[in-house]
Amino acid sequence: LFYGCYIETNDPFLVIVSANRKGGIMKLLQLLESKQGQTVTMPPSGSVAEAIRAMHEHEVGSVVIVSAEQQPLGIFTERDVMRLCANGEGGKLTELAVKNHMTTDVIKGSPDDSVDSVLNLMTERHFRRLPVVVDGKLIGLVSIGDLVKAKMEEIALEAETLREYITS
């Protein structure tokens, strides 16, 4: 282990196997542990207006809609708000049930999923937020911004490790 990177030098070529603070491939659990703030949730009985207020109050772009057992049922995002307005369904937002306007076909992640695999999935499937679950219960949420930040930190650490190796 050299500055958080595993380095194999058995052959003439230097191979960086991985780079992050804890060594190994960064998983969503590590990312969630390093994130600040909580995942904003609400029950399906809430209104669209309540969901929008919660997003504004917590300065986030989504609210995960959960059952009483904390099982994710859907997600309500800024895109859902735009869709409501674009379709002329805005009406009185306090009277619209969030359960009728949330995204329900939500892909969920596991704490053991790698940052790289989730980043690729989100890019291919064009979504920006991934609820992370254990035994069907929500434990957190990662955004594409969180993943990009983690990846940039990993790349910076790899570069620093290579510079240190080259100069030593």
N, C-alpha and C positions, 0 to 999 in steps of 0.2 A: 504494500500500500504506500503510495507516494503522493502526498498532497491530495488524498481522497480519490486517487485514480489507481486502478490496477494496471500495472505495466508488465507485459511479457517481453522478455529480452532474450529468449532462448534461440531465436534465429537472428539473422543480421538486420531484420526490420523491426522497428519499434511498433508495437501494437497497443493502442489504448483500448482497453476492453470497456471501461465505463468511467464516468466521472460524475460524482455528486458528493455532497458533504458526508454521507454515510457509507459511501462505496456501493457498488452494485447499480443496477438499473433503477432509476427513480420510479416509484409506484405512487398511485393516487393517495394511499394512506399517508405517505411522507409529505405529500403536497398539502393534504388537508390539515396535518399537524402543524404545518408552518403558516397556514393562512390565518389571518385575523378576522374577527367578526363571525357572526352566526348565519346559518342559512335561514332565510325568511320563509316561513310557512304559514298556511292558513287552512281552515277546513273548507270543504266543498260548498258549505252552506253560505259562505261569505259572498259579498257582492263584488262586482267589477270595480266599483268605486273604492271599496275597502282595499282591494288588491293594488290598485293604482296608488292609493295613499301610502300603503306599506312600502311599495317600491320607492316612492319619493322620500319617505321618512328615513329609510335605511340606505338610500342612494345606491340601489341595485336595479338590475334590469329584469328581474324575474321573482316570482313567488311560487314555491312548490306547494301544490295542493295535496294535503295529506289526510289520511283517515285518522280516527281517534288512536289507532295503533301505530301511527307514524309511518304508514305505508304510503309511498307516493302514488297518487291517483292521476296526476297530471301536472302541468306547469303552465303558468300564465306569465307571458313575457311582453316586452314592449311591442313585439311584432303582433301579438294578439290584439293589443290596443289599436294598433294601426289598421289591422284587418277589420275590426269592428267599425272604425270610422270610415274606411274606404268602402265598405259594403253598406253604409248608411244605417247600420244597426246601433249606432251610438246611443240614441234615445236618452233615457234617464238612467245613468250608470248605477245609481243606488238601487235600481229595481232589477238590474240584470244579474242573474246568478253566475258566479265565476265558473261553476261546474259546467255550464252550458257554453262557455267561450274559451275554456282552457285547451291546450294541446294535450291530447290523451295518449297518442302513440309515442310515448317518451322512451328513448333508449336509456338504460340505466347502466352504471358502471359498478365495478367491484373495487375494494381497496387494493387488491392485488394486480389490477390492470396497470400497465406501464404508461407513463406519460406519453411516450412515443406512439404507442398503439392507439391511445385515445385521441391524440392530436390528429393522427391520420384519419381515424373514423369521423371525427367532427368535420374535418376538411372535406372528406368524400361525401358525407351525408348532409352537409350544409346546415349544421346547427351549432349553437354557441354555448350551451349550458348542459351539463351532464349531472344528474342526481347520482350520488354514490350510495349504494345500499348494502346492508349485511342482513341476511335472513329476512329479506323483504322490507326491512325498516331503513328509513333514511338516516344516514350518518353525516351527510354533507353534500355540497354542490361545488363543482369546479367549472370554471368558465374557460373559454379558449384563451382569454387573456392570461389567466393563471398558468395555463400550460405553456404558452409562449414565454412568459417570464421565467418559468422554471427551466425551460430549454435554453434560453439565453444565458442564464446563470451557469448551466452545465457546460455550455460551449466556452464561456469565459474561463471556467475552471480548467477545462481541457487545454485551452490555449496557454494559460499560465503554467500548467504542469509541463507542457512541451517546452516552453521557454526556459523553465528551471532545469529541465533535463538536458537541454542543449547547452546551456551555459555551465553546467556542472561537470 
